[in-house]
Every structure is written in structure tokens, then in C-alpha cells.
Amino acid sequence: MENRIHELRKRIRLSQEDLAKACGVSRQTINAIENNKYDPSLQLAFHLARTLGVTVDELFQADKDT
């Protein structure tokens, strides 16, 4: 599962720190999620999607190889 957090965050000109504060997590957590090193909880995924103005389905997409 890949995510579009970095792309969507940049589109609305949010820093990792700003997104982290809005979602109640650390900047390192946002970095790890963006780099596919950490899968967010369902609650955090919904919060990220809401903050970025998209649905959870739009935030995450299946790997292109599958």
C-alpha cells in the first residue's frame, strides 16, 4: 500500500511539522508514514485524510506492482 501524503501535503503547503501538529503526532511519525516505514492506525488515517481534504481511499492506493 502506497500513500500520497507527501504529494497532498505539499499541494496545500503544509510542512511535516504542521501536519503532525494538526493530527496530534510527531513530525517523525509523518516522515515514517510518508516513506512507507510505518502504517498509521485507522484513526490517524482518517485524521490525515480529513486534514489533507481527501478520503482515506484517495490517501492510500494499492502498489502498482500488485
All heavy atoms as a GROMACS GRO file, in nm:
protein
  531
    1MET      N    1   0.085  -0.117   0.000
    1MET     CA    2   0.000   0.000   0.000
    1MET      C    3   0.090   0.124   0.000
    1MET      O    4   0.174   0.139   0.086
    1MET     CB    5  -0.086  -0.006   0.126
    1MET     CG    6  -0.202   0.088   0.132
    1MET     SD    7  -0.328   0.069   0.009
    1MET     CE    8  -0.435  -0.048   0.083
    2GLU      N    9   0.072   0.209  -0.097
    2GLU     CA   10   0.145   0.334  -0.103
    2GLU      C   11   0.052   0.447  -0.060
    2GLU      O   12  -0.069   0.434  -0.067
    2GLU     CB   13   0.196   0.361  -0.244
    2GLU     CG   14   0.302   0.263  -0.290
    2GLU     CD   15   0.356   0.297  -0.428
    2GLU    OE1   16   0.327   0.407  -0.478
    2GLU    OE2   17   0.425   0.213  -0.484
    3ASN      N   18   0.112   0.557  -0.016
    3ASN     CA   19   0.028   0.670   0.022
    3ASN      C   20   0.071   0.795  -0.054
    3ASN      O   21   0.180   0.802  -0.109
    3ASN     CB   22   0.034   0.693   0.174
    3ASN     CG   23   0.167   0.745   0.219
    3ASN    OD1   24   0.203   0.859   0.192
    3ASN    ND2   25   0.242   0.662   0.290
    4ARG      N   26  -0.019   0.891  -0.058
    4ARG     CA   27   0.002   1.017  -0.131
    4ARG      C   28   0.017   1.134  -0.035
    4ARG      O   29  -0.001   1.249  -0.073
    4ARG     CB   30  -0.117   1.041  -0.223
    4ARG     CG   31  -0.138   0.933  -0.327
    4ARG     CD   32  -0.263   0.955  -0.410
    4ARG     NE   33  -0.262   1.089  -0.468
    4ARG     CZ   34  -0.372   1.164  -0.484
    4ARG    NH1   35  -0.489   1.119  -0.446
    4ARG    NH2   36  -0.364   1.284  -0.539
    5ILE      N   37   0.053   1.105   0.090
    5ILE     CA   38   0.058   1.210   0.192
    5ILE      C   39   0.155   1.320   0.153
    5ILE      O   40   0.121   1.438   0.160
    5ILE     CB   41   0.093   1.150   0.330
    5ILE    CG1   42  -0.021   1.059   0.375
    5ILE    CG2   43   0.118   1.261   0.432
    5ILE    CD1   44   0.009   0.979   0.498
    6HIS      N   45   0.275   1.283   0.111
    6HIS     CA   46   0.375   1.384   0.074
    6HIS      C   47   0.321   1.475  -0.037
    6HIS      O   48   0.326   1.598  -0.025
    6HIS     CB   49   0.505   1.316   0.030
    6HIS     CG   50   0.611   1.413  -0.012
    6HIS    ND1   51   0.689   1.480   0.078
    6HIS    CD2   52   0.649   1.457  -0.134
    6HIS    CE1   53   0.772   1.560   0.012
    6HIS    NE2   54   0.749   1.547  -0.116
    7GLU      N   55   0.269   1.415  -0.140
    7GLU     CA   56   0.215   1.491  -0.254
    7GLU      C   57   0.102   1.585  -0.211
    7GLU      O   58   0.101   1.703  -0.245
    7GLU     CB   59   0.165   1.392  -0.359
    7GLU     CG   60   0.079   1.450  -0.468
    7GLU     CD   61   0.000   1.344  -0.544
    7GLU    OE1   62   0.032   1.224  -0.535
    7GLU    OE2   63  -0.094   1.384  -0.613
    8LEU      N   64   0.009   1.532  -0.135
    8LEU     CA   65  -0.106   1.611  -0.093
    8LEU      C   66  -0.066   1.720   0.008
    8LEU      O   67  -0.117   1.831   0.003
    8LEU     CB   68  -0.212   1.520  -0.032
    8LEU     CG   69  -0.276   1.421  -0.130
    8LEU    CD1   70  -0.352   1.313  -0.055
    8LEU    CD2   71  -0.364   1.491  -0.231
    9ARG      N   72   0.027   1.687   0.094
    9ARG     CA   73   0.075   1.784   0.193
    9ARG      C   74   0.144   1.902   0.124
    9ARG      O   75   0.120   2.018   0.157
    9ARG     CB   76   0.171   1.714   0.290
    9ARG     CG   77   0.230   1.804   0.396
    9ARG     CD   78   0.317   1.725   0.492
    9ARG     NE   79   0.432   1.660   0.429
    9ARG     CZ   80   0.543   1.722   0.389
    9ARG    NH1   81   0.554   1.854   0.401
    9ARG    NH2   82   0.642   1.654   0.335
   10LYS      N   83   0.227   1.871   0.025
   10LYS     CA   84   0.297   1.976  -0.049
   10LYS      C   85   0.198   2.062  -0.128
   10LYS      O   86   0.216   2.184  -0.138
   10LYS     CB   87   0.400   1.916  -0.145
   10LYS     CG   88   0.520   1.857  -0.076
   10LYS     CD   89   0.601   1.966  -0.012
   10LYS     CE   90   0.733   1.914   0.038
   10LYS     NZ   91   0.812   2.017   0.101
   11ARG      N   92   0.095   2.000  -0.181
   11ARG     CA   93  -0.004   2.072  -0.261
   11ARG      C   94  -0.071   2.183  -0.180
   11ARG      O   95  -0.100   2.291  -0.232
   11ARG     CB   96  -0.110   1.975  -0.313
   11ARG     CG   97  -0.210   2.040  -0.408
   11ARG     CD   98  -0.312   1.943  -0.460
   11ARG     NE   99  -0.247   1.839  -0.539
   11ARG     CZ  100  -0.306   1.728  -0.579
   11ARG    NH1  101  -0.431   1.706  -0.548
   11ARG    NH2  102  -0.241   1.639  -0.650
   12ILE      N  103  -0.095   2.156  -0.052
   12ILE     CA  104  -0.160   2.258   0.031
   12ILE      C  105  -0.059   2.333   0.119
   12ILE      O  106  -0.096   2.404   0.211
   12ILE     CB  107  -0.276   2.201   0.115
   12ILE    CG1  108  -0.228   2.093   0.211
   12ILE    CG2  109  -0.386   2.148   0.026
   12ILE    CD1  110  -0.336   2.046   0.308
   13ARG      N  111   0.068   2.314   0.087
   13ARG     CA  112   0.178   2.388   0.152
   13ARG      C  113   0.182   2.371   0.302
   13ARG      O  114   0.195   2.468   0.378
   13ARG     CB  115   0.171   2.535   0.114
   13ARG     CG  116   0.195   2.555  -0.033
   13ARG     CD  117   0.203   2.702  -0.067
   13ARG     NE  118   0.243   2.715  -0.208
   13ARG     CZ  119   0.180   2.788  -0.295
   13ARG    NH1  120   0.075   2.858  -0.260
   13ARG    NH2  121   0.223   2.793  -0.420
   14LEU      N  122   0.172   2.246   0.346
   14LEU     CA  123   0.186   2.213   0.488
   14LEU      C  124   0.322   2.148   0.508
   14LEU      O  125   0.362   2.062   0.429
   14LEU     CB  126   0.080   2.112   0.532
   14LEU     CG  127  -0.055   2.160   0.580
   14LEU    CD1  128  -0.140   2.041   0.622
   14LEU    CD2  129  -0.043   2.257   0.694
   15SER      N  130   0.390   2.184   0.614
   15SER     CA  131   0.514   2.115   0.649
   15SER      C  132   0.479   1.985   0.722
   15SER      O  133   0.364   1.967   0.768
   15SER     CB  134   0.600   2.202   0.740
   15SER     OG  135   0.537   2.218   0.866
   16GLN      N  136   0.576   1.897   0.734
   16GLN     CA  137   0.553   1.775   0.812
   16GLN      C  138   0.516   1.813   0.954
   16GLN      O  139   0.428   1.750   1.015
   16GLN     CB  140   0.677   1.686   0.812
   16GLN     CG  141   0.701   1.613   0.683
   16GLN     CD  142   0.820   1.520   0.690
   16GLN    OE1  143   0.906   1.530   0.777
   16GLN    NE2  144   0.826   1.428   0.595
   17GLU      N  145   0.582   1.913   1.009
   17GLU     CA  146   0.554   1.959   1.145
   17GLU      C  147   0.411   2.009   1.159
   17GLU      O  148   0.342   1.976   1.256
   17GLU     CB  149   0.653   2.069   1.184
   17GLU     CG  150   0.641   2.114   1.328
   17GLU     CD  151   0.685   2.009   1.428
   17GLU    OE1  152   0.773   1.926   1.396
   17GLU    OE2  153   0.629   2.008   1.540
   18ASP      N  154   0.364   2.087   1.062
   18ASP     CA  155   0.227   2.139   1.067
   18ASP      C  156   0.125   2.026   1.061
   18ASP      O  157   0.027   2.026   1.135
   18ASP     CB  158   0.202   2.237   0.952
   18ASP     CG  159   0.280   2.367   0.966
   18ASP    OD1  160   0.319   2.402   1.079
   18ASP    OD2  161   0.303   2.431   0.862
   19LEU      N  162   0.148   1.930   0.971
   19LEU     CA  163   0.056   1.817   0.959
   19LEU      C  164   0.058   1.734   1.087
   19LEU      O  165  -0.046   1.691   1.135
   19LEU     CB  166   0.093   1.731   0.838
   19LEU     CG  167   0.004   1.610   0.810
   19LEU    CD1  168  -0.142   1.651   0.793
   19LEU    CD2  169   0.054   1.534   0.688
   20ALA      N  170   0.177   1.714   1.142
   20ALA     CA  171   0.190   1.638   1.266
   20ALA      C  172   0.111   1.704   1.379
   20ALA      O  173   0.036   1.636   1.451
   20ALA     CB  174   0.337   1.624   1.303
   21LYS      N  175   0.126   1.834   1.394
   21LYS     CA  176   0.054   1.906   1.500
   21LYS      C  177  -0.097   1.896   1.480
   21LYS      O  178  -0.172   1.876   1.575
   21LYS     CB  179   0.096   2.053   1.502
   21LYS     CG  180   0.232   2.074   1.565
   21LYS     CD  181   0.269   2.222   1.565
   21LYS     CE  182   0.409   2.242   1.620
   21LYS     NZ  183   0.450   2.382   1.615
   22ALA      N  184  -0.142   1.908   1.355
   22ALA     CA  185  -0.285   1.901   1.326
   22ALA      C  186  -0.343   1.763   1.359
   22ALA      O  187  -0.460   1.751   1.393
   22ALA     CB  188  -0.311   1.934   1.180
   23CYS      N  189  -0.257   1.660   1.350
   23CYS     CA  190  -0.304   1.523   1.372
   23CYS      C  191  -0.264   1.467   1.508
   23CYS      O  192  -0.296   1.353   1.540
   23CYS     CB  193  -0.250   1.434   1.261
   23CYS     SG  194  -0.318   1.471   1.099
   24GLY      N  195  -0.191   1.546   1.587
   24GLY     CA  196  -0.155   1.501   1.722
   24GLY      C  197  -0.047   1.395   1.727
   24GLY      O  198  -0.049   1.309   1.815
   25VAL      N  199   0.045   1.398   1.630
   25VAL     CA  200   0.156   1.303   1.628
   25VAL      C  201   0.287   1.380   1.609
   25VAL      O  202   0.286   1.502   1.591
   25VAL     CB  203   0.140   1.197   1.515
   25VAL    CG1  204   0.016   1.112   1.538
   25VAL    CG2  205   0.134   1.263   1.377
   26SER      N  206   0.398   1.309   1.609
   26SER     CA  207   0.527   1.375   1.590
   26SER      C  208   0.560   1.391   1.442
   26SER      O  209   0.504   1.320   1.357
   26SER     CB  210   0.639   1.294   1.657
   26SER     OG  211   0.660   1.173   1.587
   27ARG      N  212   0.651   1.482   1.413
   27ARG     CA  213   0.697   1.500   1.275
   27ARG      C  214   0.761   1.372   1.225
   27ARG      O  215   0.747   1.334   1.109
   27ARG     CB  216   0.797   1.617   1.267
   27ARG     CG  217   0.840   1.646   1.122
   27ARG     CD  218   0.974   1.717   1.115
   27ARG     NE  219   1.081   1.650   1.181
   27ARG     CZ  220   1.149   1.545   1.129
   27ARG    NH1  221   1.117   1.496   1.012
   27ARG    NH2  222   1.247   1.490   1.197
   28GLN      N  223   0.830   1.300   1.313
   28GLN     CA  224   0.894   1.175   1.275
   28GLN      C  225   0.791   1.071   1.232
   28GLN      O  226   0.818   0.991   1.142
   28GLN     CB  227   0.981   1.121   1.390
   28GLN     CG  228   1.104   1.205   1.418
   28GLN     CD  229   1.079   1.322   1.513
   28GLN    OE1  230   0.964   1.355   1.546
   28GLN    NE2  231   1.186   1.388   1.555
   29THR      N  232   0.675   1.073   1.294
   29THR     CA  233   0.568   0.980   1.255
   29THR      C  234   0.522   1.011   1.113
   29THR      O  235   0.506   0.920   1.031
   29THR     CB  236   0.450   0.988   1.353
   29THR    OG1  237   0.495   0.949   1.483
   29THR    CG2  238   0.334   0.901   1.309
   30ILE      N  239   0.501   1.138   1.082
   30ILE     CA  240   0.460   1.177   0.947
   30ILE      C  241   0.566   1.136   0.847
   30ILE      O  242   0.536   1.079   0.741
   30ILE     CB  243   0.432   1.329   0.938
   30ILE    CG1  244   0.318   1.369   1.033
   30ILE    CG2  245   0.403   1.370   0.794
   30ILE    CD1  246   0.185   1.303   1.005
   31ASN      N  247   0.693   1.158   0.880
   31ASN     CA  248   0.803   1.120   0.792
   31ASN      C  249   0.803   0.970   0.768
   31ASN      O  250   0.816   0.925   0.653
   31ASN     CB  251   0.936   1.165   0.852
   31ASN     CG  252   1.052   1.134   0.762
   31ASN    OD1  253   1.108   1.025   0.768
   31ASN    ND2  254   1.088   1.230   0.678
   32ALA      N  255   0.786   0.891   0.872
   32ALA     CA  256   0.786   0.745   0.857
   32ALA      C  257   0.668   0.698   0.772
   32ALA      O  258   0.683   0.608   0.689
   32ALA     CB  259   0.781   0.679   0.995
   33ILE      N  260   0.551   0.760   0.790
   33ILE     CA  261   0.434   0.723   0.710
   33ILE      C  262   0.458   0.758   0.563
   33ILE      O  263   0.432   0.677   0.474
   33ILE     CB  264   0.306   0.791   0.763
   33ILE    CG1  265   0.272   0.740   0.903
   33ILE    CG2  266   0.189   0.765   0.668
   33ILE    CD1  267   0.165   0.821   0.974
   34GLU      N  268   0.508   0.879   0.538
   34GLU     CA  269   0.534   0.922   0.401
   34GLU      C  270   0.633   0.829   0.330
   34GLU      O  271   0.623   0.807   0.210
   34GLU     CB  272   0.590   1.064   0.398
   34GLU     CG  273   0.488   1.171   0.422
   34GLU     CD  274   0.542   1.311   0.407
   34GLU    OE1  275   0.664   1.330   0.385
   34GLU    OE2  276   0.461   1.405   0.416
   35ASN      N  277   0.728   0.775   0.405
   35ASN     CA  278   0.830   0.688   0.348
   35ASN      C  279   0.793   0.540   0.356
   35ASN      O  280   0.879   0.453   0.337
   35ASN     CB  281   0.965   0.715   0.416
   35ASN     CG  282   1.019   0.849   0.374
   35ASN    OD1  283   1.047   0.872   0.257
   35ASN    ND2  284   1.032   0.941   0.468
   36ASN      N  285   0.665   0.513   0.385
   36ASN     CA  286   0.613   0.376   0.391
   36ASN      C  287   0.690   0.287   0.488
   36ASN      O  288   0.706   0.168   0.466
   36ASN     CB  289   0.609   0.314   0.251
   36ASN     CG  290   0.513   0.385   0.160
   36ASN    OD1  291   0.396   0.401   0.195
   36ASN    ND2  292   0.560   0.431   0.046
   37LYS      N  293   0.736   0.346   0.598
   37LYS     CA  294   0.805   0.270   0.702
   37LYS      C  295   0.715   0.246   0.823
   37LYS      O  296   0.753   0.176   0.916
   37LYS     CB  297   0.932   0.342   0.745
   37LYS     CG  298   1.032   0.358   0.631
   37LYS     CD  299   1.168   0.395   0.680
   37LYS     CE  300   1.265   0.415   0.567
   37LYS     NZ  301   1.292   0.299   0.488
   38TYR      N  302   0.596   0.305   0.821
   38TYR     CA  303   0.503   0.293   0.932
   38TYR      C  304   0.362   0.304   0.876
   38TYR      O  305   0.332   0.394   0.797
   38TYR     CB  306   0.529   0.404   1.034
   38TYR     CG  307   0.433   0.408   1.150
   38TYR    CD1  308   0.443   0.315   1.253
   38TYR    CD2  309   0.333   0.504   1.157
   38TYR    CE1  310   0.354   0.319   1.360
   38TYR    CE2  311   0.245   0.509   1.263
   38TYR     CZ  312   0.256   0.416   1.365
   38TYR     OH  313   0.169   0.418   1.470
   39ASP      N  314   0.275   0.213   0.917
   39ASP     CA  315   0.135   0.217   0.877
   39ASP      C  316   0.055   0.285   0.988
   39ASP      O  317   0.060   0.240   1.104
   39ASP     CB  318   0.079   0.076   0.854
   39ASP     CG  319   0.137   0.011   0.730
   39ASP    OD1  320   0.168   0.083   0.634
   39ASP    OD2  321   0.154  -0.112   0.731
   40PRO      N  322  -0.016   0.392   0.955
   40PRO     CA  323  -0.092   0.462   1.058
   40PRO      C  324  -0.212   0.380   1.105
   40PRO      O  325  -0.263   0.295   1.033
   40PRO     CB  326  -0.139   0.589   0.987
   40PRO     CG  327  -0.148   0.549   0.844
   40PRO     CD  328  -0.034   0.451   0.823
   41SER      N  329  -0.255   0.408   1.227
   41SER     CA  330  -0.378   0.347   1.276
   41SER      C  331  -0.494   0.396   1.190
   41SER      O  332  -0.481   0.496   1.118
   41SER     CB  333  -0.402   0.387   1.422
   41SER     OG  334  -0.430   0.527   1.430
   42LEU      N  335  -0.605   0.329   1.198
   42LEU     CA  336  -0.722   0.371   1.122
   42LEU      C  337  -0.766   0.511   1.164
   42LEU      O  338  -0.798   0.595   1.079
   42LEU     CB  339  -0.836   0.270   1.142
   42LEU     CG  340  -0.954   0.281   1.049
   42LEU    CD1  341  -0.911   0.278   0.903
   42LEU    CD2  342  -1.052   0.169   1.077
   43GLN      N  343  -0.762   0.538   1.293
   43GLN     CA  344  -0.800   0.671   1.343
   43GLN      C  345  -0.708   0.778   1.286
   43GLN      O  346  -0.755   0.883   1.241
   43GLN     CB  347  -0.794   0.671   1.496
   43GLN     CG  348  -0.832   0.805   1.557
   43GLN     CD  349  -0.827   0.802   1.709
   43GLN    OE1  350  -0.794   0.700   1.770
   43GLN    NE2  351  -0.858   0.913   1.770
   44LEU      N  352  -0.576   0.753   1.285
   44LEU     CA  353  -0.483   0.850   1.231
   44LEU      C  354  -0.501   0.865   1.081
   44LEU      O  355  -0.494   0.976   1.027
   44LEU     CB  356  -0.338   0.811   1.264
   44LEU     CG  357  -0.229   0.903   1.210
   44LEU    CD1  358  -0.252   1.049   1.250
   44LEU    CD2  359  -0.092   0.853   1.255
   45ALA      N  360  -0.528   0.756   1.011
   45ALA     CA  361  -0.551   0.763   0.866
   45ALA      C  362  -0.670   0.854   0.834
   45ALA      O  363  -0.663   0.937   0.743
   45ALA     CB  364  -0.574   0.623   0.809
   46PHE      N  365  -0.777   0.841   0.911
   46PHE     CA  366  -0.894   0.928   0.890
   46PHE      C  367  -0.860   1.073   0.922
   46PHE      O  368  -0.903   1.164   0.851
   46PHE     CB  369  -1.013   0.881   0.974
   46PHE     CG  370  -1.092   0.772   0.908
   46PHE    CD1  371  -1.081   0.641   0.947
   46PHE    CD2  372  -1.180   0.802   0.803
   46PHE    CE1  373  -1.153   0.541   0.885
   46PHE    CE2  374  -1.254   0.703   0.740
   46PHE     CZ  375  -1.240   0.572   0.781
   47HIS      N  376  -0.781   1.095   1.027
   47HIS     CA  377  -0.743   1.231   1.063
   47HIS      C  378  -0.654   1.293   0.955
   47HIS      O  379  -0.672   1.408   0.917
   47HIS     CB  380  -0.672   1.231   1.198
   47HIS     CG  381  -0.676   1.363   1.268
   47HIS    ND1  382  -0.689   1.376   1.403
   47HIS    CD2  383  -0.669   1.489   1.221
   47HIS    CE1  384  -0.690   1.503   1.435
   47HIS    NE2  385  -0.677   1.574   1.326
   48LEU      N  386  -0.559   1.215   0.904
   48LEU     CA  387  -0.472   1.263   0.795
   48LEU      C  388  -0.556   1.300   0.673
   48LEU      O  389  -0.537   1.406   0.614
   48LEU     CB  390  -0.369   1.156   0.757
   48LEU     CG  391  -0.256   1.133   0.856
   48LEU    CD1  392  -0.185   1.002   0.825
   48LEU    CD2  393  -0.159   1.250   0.854
   49ALA      N  394  -0.648   1.211   0.636
   49ALA     CA  395  -0.732   1.235   0.518
   49ALA      C  396  -0.815   1.362   0.536
   49ALA      O  397  -0.822   1.446   0.446
   49ALA     CB  398  -0.822   1.115   0.493
   50ARG      N  399  -0.875   1.377   0.653
   50ARG     CA  400  -0.957   1.495   0.680
   50ARG      C  401  -0.873   1.622   0.673
   50ARG      O  402  -0.913   1.721   0.612
   50ARG     CB  403  -1.023   1.482   0.817
   50ARG     CG  404  -1.128   1.586   0.845
   50ARG     CD  405  -1.203   1.561   0.978
   50ARG     NE  406  -1.203   1.420   1.018
   50ARG     CZ  407  -1.149   1.374   1.132
   50ARG    NH1  408  -1.095   1.455   1.219
   50ARG    NH2  409  -1.153   1.246   1.162
   51THR      N  410  -0.756   1.619   0.733
   51THR     CA  411  -0.667   1.736   0.735
   51THR      C  412  -0.621   1.771   0.594
   51THR      O  413  -0.608   1.889   0.559
   51THR     CB  414  -0.546   1.709   0.826
   51THR    OG1  415  -0.593   1.678   0.958
   51THR    CG2  416  -0.454   1.829   0.832
   52LEU      N  417  -0.598   1.670   0.511
   52LEU     CA  418  -0.550   1.692   0.375
   52LEU      C  419  -0.664   1.713   0.274
   52LEU      O  420  -0.640   1.737   0.156
   52LEU     CB  421  -0.460   1.576   0.331
   52LEU     CG  422  -0.330   1.564   0.411
   52LEU    CD1  423  -0.260   1.433   0.380
   52LEU    CD2  424  -0.238   1.682   0.384
   53GLY      N  425  -0.788   1.701   0.321
   53GLY     CA  426  -0.904   1.729   0.236
   53GLY      C  427  -0.936   1.622   0.134
   53GLY      O  428  -0.988   1.653   0.026
   54VAL      N  429  -0.906   1.496   0.169
   54VAL     CA  430  -0.935   1.384   0.079
   54VAL      C  431  -1.000   1.271   0.158
   54VAL      O  432  -1.007   1.277   0.280
   54VAL     CB  433  -0.807   1.333   0.008
   54VAL    CG1  434  -0.747   1.440  -0.081
   54VAL    CG2  435  -0.705   1.284   0.110
   55THR      N  436  -1.044   1.167   0.088
   55THR     CA  437  -1.093   1.048   0.155
   55THR      C  438  -0.975   0.956   0.186
   55THR      O  439  -0.866   0.972   0.129
   55THR     CB  440  -1.194   0.971   0.067
   55THR    OG1  441  -1.124   0.919  -0.046
   55THR    CG2  442  -1.309   1.060   0.023
   56VAL      N  443  -0.997   0.861   0.274
   56VAL     CA  444  -0.891   0.764   0.305
   56VAL      C  445  -0.855   0.686   0.179
   56VAL      O  446  -0.738   0.658   0.154
   56VAL     CB  447  -0.934   0.669   0.419
   56VAL    CG1  448  -0.834   0.556   0.438
   56VAL    CG2  449  -0.950   0.748   0.549
   57ASP      N  450  -0.954   0.654   0.095
   57ASP     CA  451  -0.927   0.582  -0.030
   57ASP      C  452  -0.836   0.664  -0.122
   57ASP      O  453  -0.750   0.608  -0.190
   57ASP     CB  454  -1.056   0.550  -0.105
   57ASP     CG  455  -1.134   0.438  -0.038
   57ASP    OD1  456  -1.074   0.360   0.040
   57ASP    OD2  457  -1.255   0.427  -0.065
   58GLU      N  458  -0.855   0.795  -0.124
   58GLU     CA  459  -0.771   0.882  -0.206
   58GLU      C  460  -0.630   0.897  -0.147
   58GLU      O  461  -0.534   0.920  -0.219
   58GLU     CB  462  -0.834   1.020  -0.221
   58GLU     CG  463  -0.960   1.019  -0.305
   58GLU     CD  464  -1.035   1.150  -0.298
   58GLU    OE1  465  -1.044   1.211  -0.190
   58GLU    OE2  466  -1.086   1.192  -0.405
   59LEU      N  467  -0.620   0.884  -0.017
   59LEU     CA  468  -0.492   0.898   0.052
   59LEU      C  469  -0.401   0.778   0.029
   59LEU      O  470  -0.281   0.792   0.012
   59LEU     CB  471  -0.517   0.917   0.202
   59LEU     CG  472  -0.401   0.960   0.289
   59LEU    CD1  473  -0.347   1.095   0.245
   59LEU    CD2  474  -0.446   0.966   0.434
   60PHE      N  475  -0.461   0.660   0.028
   60PHE     CA  476  -0.386   0.536   0.011
   60PHE      C  477  -0.427   0.466  -0.117
   60PHE      O  478  -0.544   0.463  -0.151
   60PHE     CB  479  -0.410   0.443   0.131
   60PHE     CG  480  -0.361   0.500   0.259
   60PHE    CD1  481  -0.447   0.571   0.342
   60PHE    CD2  482  -0.229   0.488   0.298
   60PHE    CE1  483  -0.403   0.626   0.461
   60PHE    CE2  484  -0.183   0.542   0.416
   60PHE     CZ  485  -0.271   0.612   0.497
   61GLN      N  486  -0.330   0.408  -0.184
   61GLN     CA  487  -0.360   0.333  -0.306
   61GLN      C  488  -0.278   0.206  -0.308
   61GLN      O  489  -0.171   0.199  -0.247
   61GLN     CB  490  -0.330   0.418  -0.428
   61GLN     CG  491  -0.190   0.472  -0.434
   61GLN     CD  492  -0.173   0.583  -0.538
   61GLN    OE1  493  -0.269   0.645  -0.579
   61GLN    NE2  494  -0.052   0.605  -0.580
   62ALA      N  495  -0.326   0.106  -0.378
   62ALA     CA  496  -0.255  -0.021  -0.387
   62ALA      C  497  -0.125  -0.002  -0.464
   62ALA      O  498  -0.115   0.085  -0.551
   62ALA     CB  499  -0.342  -0.125  -0.457
   63ASP      N  500  -0.024  -0.083  -0.430
   63ASP     CA  501   0.102  -0.079  -0.503
   63ASP      C  502   0.077  -0.103  -0.650
   63ASP      O  503  -0.008  -0.182  -0.689
   63ASP     CB  504   0.198  -0.185  -0.452
   63ASP     CG  505   0.247  -0.156  -0.311
   63ASP    OD1  506   0.243  -0.040  -0.269
   63ASP    OD2  507   0.291  -0.252  -0.243
   64LYS      N  508   0.153  -0.037  -0.735
   64LYS     CA  509   0.137  -0.052  -0.880
   64LYS      C  510   0.178  -0.189  -0.929
   64LYS      O  511   0.135  -0.233  -1.033
   64LYS     CB  512   0.217   0.057  -0.951
   64LYS     CG  513   0.165   0.195  -0.923
   64LYS     CD  514   0.252   0.302  -0.981
   64LYS     CE  515   0.195   0.438  -0.939
   64LYS     NZ  516   0.291   0.542  -0.946
   65ASP      N  517   0.261  -0.259  -0.851
   65ASP     CA  518   0.309  -0.392  -0.891
   65ASP      C  519   0.208  -0.501  -0.862
   65ASP      O  520   0.223  -0.613  -0.906
   65ASP     CB  521   0.440  -0.424  -0.820
   65ASP     CG  522   0.553  -0.331  -0.862
   65ASP    OD1  523   0.541  -0.268  -0.970
   65ASP    OD2  524   0.650  -0.317  -0.786
   66THR      N  525   0.102  -0.471  -0.782
   66THR     CA  526   0.006  -0.574  -0.746
   66THR      C  527  -0.122  -0.561  -0.826
   66THR      O  528  -0.154  -0.465  -0.883
   66THR     CB  529  -0.029  -0.570  -0.596
   66THR    OG1  530  -0.078  -0.441  -0.564
   66THR    CG2  531   0.092  -0.604  -0.513
   0.00000   0.00000   0.00000
